Amino acid sequence: MIVANIEKSAPALATARTFLDRFQTMIRKRKISDLSPWISDAKSSLIASFGNGVSKDIDAIRNAIEQPW
């Protein structure tokens, strides 16, 4: 309930949480096709610096998604 109230009061935080959830799902499900759209979306949110970092290290992120750990 507390999280819901915070997200209701600060929609930008709810959006940022959604982007982080999407990133985690992309990594877990190894969905490389979601990477570019995610970067574009993240760059206009509260996690823009994270999105920019992912963009700068895109080769490493692609390898982390595609390669077995």
Secondary structure, DSSP 8 states (H G I E B T S, - for coil): -HHHHHHHH-HHHHHHHHHHHHHHHHHHHT-GGGHHHHHHHHTTSTTHHHHHHHHHTHHHHHHHHHS--
